[in-house]
Amino acid sequence: MSNEVKTLIGIAVVTIAIVVGAAFLVGGKASPTAETQPLTEEQTQKLIREDSYSKGAKNAKITIVEFGDYQCPACRDTYPIVEQILKEYPNDIKFVFREFPLPSHQHARLAANAAQAAGAQGKYYDMYGSLYQTQTEWTTTKDPMSLFETYAKNIGLDVEQFTQDVKDKKYDDKVQEGINDGYAVGVQATPTFFINGEYIRGGLPYDQLKARIEAILNEGK
């Protein structure tokens, strides 16, 4: 093999590595090998706000916080895993979703505003589910708002109020708060999870997530 060919192969390998890394940073496929690191006390306080929406058990032994982007394919792939875990451990887990729309995703911030507007009418996680279940629909249209209005109608919202709130960006400050808090706790990509404050970058496969939960529940037994 000539030196020139070796050089070209080396350049290609480096280029692929850079592209794959960049894709992850903007919300690519969930990483099978999650990274963990401890948070400071100040950072921990930014994980959940008093008005953050939660689902699951209120006084749970385990709290899972996700910083996610509704237009992120990896977040969409992780969504059913989280839902399955919540069904299996209804009395043990509290789940909190924090919006972290990435600037590279054209409709992500609008979707986050739609979720917040639905939350104001008591249907935050209904809209959360609708957005992930139909991600391939609204992310490929020029007018996602019309689809969001359909989802709002389907989950029983006052559609006129919902539409006005989203267009007025009434809850955009809450979306921005999620972004600010995410950066403060070290979020660099979506999805990023915190399980009882433990930082996990990338989505955990079902078996790994279940194993972590079982380990926490069995502590002290």
C-alpha positions as CSV (number, residue, x, y, z in Angstrom):
1,M,0.0,0.0,0.0
2,S,1.5,3.4,-1.0
3,N,2.0,6.2,1.4
4,E,-0.6,8.3,-0.5
5,V,-3.3,5.6,-0.1
6,K,-2.5,5.2,3.6
7,T,-2.8,9.0,4.0
8,L,-6.2,9.1,2.3
9,I,-7.5,6.2,4.4
10,G,-6.4,8.0,7.5
11,I,-8.1,11.2,6.5
12,A,-11.3,9.3,5.8
13,V,-11.3,7.6,9.2
14,V,-10.8,10.9,11.0
15,T,-13.6,12.5,8.9
16,I,-16.1,9.7,9.8
17,A,-15.2,10.0,13.4
18,I,-15.9,13.8,13.4
19,V,-19.2,13.4,11.5
20,V,-20.4,10.7,13.9
21,G,-19.5,12.8,16.9
22,A,-21.2,15.9,15.5
23,A,-24.4,13.9,14.8
24,F,-24.5,12.8,18.4
25,L,-24.1,16.3,19.7
26,V,-27.1,17.5,17.7
27,G,-29.4,14.7,18.8
28,G,-28.4,11.7,16.9
29,K,-28.9,8.0,17.6
30,A,-28.9,7.2,21.3
31,S,-25.5,6.0,22.6
32,P,-25.5,2.4,23.9
33,T,-22.6,3.3,26.2
34,A,-23.8,6.1,28.5
35,E,-21.4,8.4,30.3
36,T,-21.9,9.3,34.0
37,Q,-20.5,12.1,36.2
38,P,-21.5,13.6,39.5
39,L,-23.4,16.9,39.9
40,T,-22.8,19.6,42.4
41,E,-25.5,20.6,44.9
42,E,-26.2,23.8,42.9
43,Q,-26.6,21.9,39.7
44,T,-28.9,19.3,41.3
45,Q,-31.2,22.1,42.3
46,K,-31.6,23.0,38.6
47,L,-32.8,19.5,37.5
48,I,-36.4,20.1,38.5
49,R,-38.3,23.4,39.0
50,E,-41.4,23.8,41.1
51,D,-43.5,24.1,38.0
52,S,-41.9,21.2,36.1
53,Y,-44.4,18.6,34.9
54,S,-44.0,15.1,36.3
55,K,-45.7,11.8,35.9
56,G,-45.6,8.6,37.9
57,A,-45.3,8.2,41.6
58,K,-45.1,11.5,43.6
59,N,-43.1,10.1,46.5
60,A,-41.0,7.7,44.4
61,K,-37.7,6.3,45.4
62,I,-36.4,6.9,41.9
63,T,-36.6,10.2,40.0
64,I,-35.7,10.2,36.3
65,V,-35.2,13.6,34.7
66,E,-34.8,13.8,30.9
67,F,-33.6,16.8,28.9
68,G,-34.9,16.1,25.5
69,D,-35.8,17.6,22.1
70,Y,-39.1,16.6,20.5
71,Q,-37.5,16.6,17.0
72,C,-34.5,14.4,18.1
73,P,-34.7,10.9,16.6
74,A,-32.8,9.4,19.6
75,C,-35.3,11.0,22.0
76,R,-38.2,9.5,20.0
77,D,-36.5,6.1,20.1
78,T,-36.1,6.4,23.9
79,Y,-39.7,7.5,24.5
80,P,-41.2,4.0,24.4
81,I,-38.5,2.7,26.7
82,V,-39.3,5.3,29.3
83,E,-43.1,4.6,28.9
84,Q,-42.5,0.8,29.4
85,I,-40.4,1.4,32.5
86,L,-43.0,3.7,34.0
87,K,-45.7,1.0,33.4
88,E,-43.6,-1.6,35.1
89,Y,-42.7,0.5,38.1
90,P,-45.8,2.7,38.7
91,N,-45.1,3.1,42.4
92,D,-41.4,3.5,42.3
93,I,-40.5,6.1,39.6
94,K,-41.3,9.8,39.1
95,F,-40.4,11.0,35.6
96,V,-39.8,14.7,34.7
97,F,-39.2,15.9,31.1
98,R,-37.4,19.1,30.6
99,E,-37.4,20.7,27.1
100,F,-34.0,21.2,25.5
101,P,-34.8,22.0,21.9
102,L,-31.7,22.1,19.7
103,P,-31.2,25.1,17.4
104,S,-30.4,22.7,14.5
105,H,-33.9,21.3,14.6
106,Q,-36.2,23.7,12.8
107,H,-39.5,22.9,14.6
108,A,-38.2,21.7,18.0
109,R,-38.8,25.0,19.9
110,L,-42.3,25.3,18.5
111,A,-43.0,21.8,19.6
112,A,-41.7,22.6,23.1
113,N,-44.0,25.6,23.2
114,A,-46.9,23.3,22.2
115,A,-46.2,21.0,25.0
116,Q,-46.1,23.9,27.5
117,A,-49.3,25.3,26.2
118,A,-50.9,21.9,26.6
119,G,-49.5,21.7,30.1
120,A,-51.2,24.9,31.0
121,Q,-54.5,23.0,30.3
122,G,-53.4,20.0,32.3
123,K,-52.4,17.9,29.3
124,Y,-48.6,18.2,29.2
125,Y,-47.8,14.5,28.9
126,D,-50.6,13.9,26.5
127,M,-49.0,16.3,24.1
128,Y,-45.6,15.0,24.9
129,G,-46.7,11.5,23.8
130,S,-48.4,12.9,20.7
131,L,-45.3,14.7,19.6
132,Y,-43.1,11.7,19.9
133,Q,-45.5,9.3,18.4
134,T,-46.0,11.5,15.3
135,Q,-42.5,12.9,15.0
136,T,-42.0,11.8,11.4
137,E,-45.2,13.7,10.4
138,W,-44.8,17.1,11.9
139,T,-41.0,17.3,11.3
140,T,-41.4,16.9,7.6
141,T,-44.1,19.5,7.0
142,K,-43.8,23.2,6.4
143,D,-46.8,23.9,8.7
144,P,-46.4,21.8,11.9
145,M,-48.7,24.1,13.8
146,S,-51.7,22.7,11.9
147,L,-50.8,19.3,13.0
148,F,-50.2,20.5,16.6
149,E,-53.8,21.9,16.6
150,T,-55.0,18.4,15.5
151,Y,-53.2,16.8,18.4
152,A,-54.6,19.4,20.7
153,K,-58.1,18.6,19.6
154,N,-57.5,14.9,19.9
155,I,-56.4,15.2,23.6
156,G,-59.3,17.5,24.5
157,L,-57.7,20.9,24.7
158,D,-59.4,24.2,24.1
159,V,-57.8,24.5,20.6
160,E,-58.3,28.2,20.2
161,Q,-56.6,29.0,23.5
162,F,-53.8,26.5,22.7
163,T,-53.2,28.0,19.3
164,Q,-53.1,31.5,20.7
165,D,-50.7,30.6,23.5
166,V,-48.3,28.9,21.1
167,K,-48.4,31.7,18.5
168,D,-47.9,34.3,21.3
169,K,-45.0,32.2,22.7
170,K,-46.7,32.6,26.1
171,Y,-44.6,29.9,27.7
172,D,-41.4,30.3,25.8
173,D,-39.7,31.5,29.0
174,K,-40.3,28.1,30.5
175,V,-38.8,26.5,27.4
176,Q,-35.7,28.8,27.7
177,E,-35.5,27.9,31.4
178,G,-35.2,24.3,30.4
179,I,-32.4,25.1,28.0
180,N,-30.6,27.2,30.6
181,D,-30.9,24.6,33.3
182,G,-29.7,21.9,30.8
183,Y,-26.5,23.8,30.1
184,A,-26.1,24.5,33.8
185,V,-26.1,20.7,34.6
186,G,-23.8,19.8,31.7
187,V,-26.2,18.8,29.0
188,Q,-24.4,18.6,25.6
189,A,-26.7,16.3,23.6
190,T,-30.2,14.9,23.6
191,P,-31.4,12.8,25.2
192,T,-29.6,13.3,28.5
193,F,-30.9,11.6,31.6
194,F,-30.4,12.0,35.3
195,I,-31.4,9.0,37.6
196,N,-31.5,10.2,41.2
197,G,-29.1,13.0,40.1
198,E,-26.7,10.7,38.3
199,Y,-25.8,12.2,34.9
200,I,-26.3,9.8,32.0
201,R,-25.6,11.1,28.5
202,G,-27.4,9.2,25.8
203,G,-30.4,6.9,26.0
204,L,-30.1,3.7,28.0
205,P,-31.3,0.5,26.3
206,Y,-34.3,-1.1,28.1
207,D,-32.3,-3.8,29.8
208,Q,-29.6,-1.4,31.2
209,L,-32.2,1.1,32.4
210,K,-34.2,-1.7,34.1
211,A,-31.0,-3.0,35.7
212,R,-30.2,0.4,37.2
213,I,-33.7,0.7,38.6
214,E,-33.6,-2.7,40.1
215,A,-30.2,-2.0,41.7
216,I,-31.5,1.2,43.3
217,L,-34.7,-0.5,44.6
218,N,-32.6,-3.3,46.1
219,E,-30.2,-1.0,47.9
220,G,-30.3,-1.7,51.6
221,K,-32.3,-4.9,51.4
